[in-house]
Amino acid sequence: VIGALGPNGIGKTTLIKMFASELKPDNTKIDFALKISYKPQYLKPQKGKLVKDLFAGGIDKDLFETEIERRLNVKKLFEHRLDELSGGELQKVSIAYNLALESDLMLLDEPSAFIDIEDRLRVADAIKSVVDVKEKIAIVVDHDILFQDYVSDSLIVFSGIPSKHGIASAPLQKKEGMNRFLREMNITFRRDPTTGRPRANKLGSQKDVEQKKKGNYYYQ
């Protein structure tokens, strides 16, 4: 699982749209010769279509039952119309569908949007499980540091000027990638001693100052 981090408007969505053939690059050609599944940032449900109809074909049914459904619990929504689902329900259904599709590369743009904190960890667990079991690759764009911390094995970090130009790094080890991103954001994170989850330090606090002096913006 490769996470993608960077400020808004820096090119993260543009990159995976090019990978998904939703956009054409200006000066190169992208041809992975891979089966690709793509969950866009903004979901547009088909009116009148039932959730169960979405899962009727093209998916790995064994994978859906064993690795996805038991984590995301979307079958309870099968008799509902896609356009009647809440934002969180639609997000989980879309993630489940894209994870279950027969593919080599999964592109997931903002999968944590509209989903509460506990369900975010279940979504991350489902992504990791599918990648491990099927030996797939996933690229995940998301702004939630906790989510990226949990789901990603490595990170691509974007730098540049938002809405003008962005440069993507090569995939970095997670600690190196988090440190690079948080340094650019001027934010430090510590680990909660009880839960182990990352927590943002208050700007200018003793912990914030100490970690910045050590160049350790992301405590692992």
Secondary structure, DSSP 4 states (H G I P E B T S, - for coil): -EEEE--TTSSHHHHHHHHTTSS--SS------S-EEEE-SS--PPTT-BHHHHTSSSB-HHHIIIIIIHHH--GGGTTSBGGGS-HHHHHHHHHHHHHHBS-SEEEEESTTTT--HHHHHHHHHHHHHHHHHHT-EEEEE---HHHHHHH-SEEEEEEEETTTEEEEPPPEEHHHHHHHHHHHHT--EEE-TTT--EEEPPTTSHHHHHHHHHT-SB--
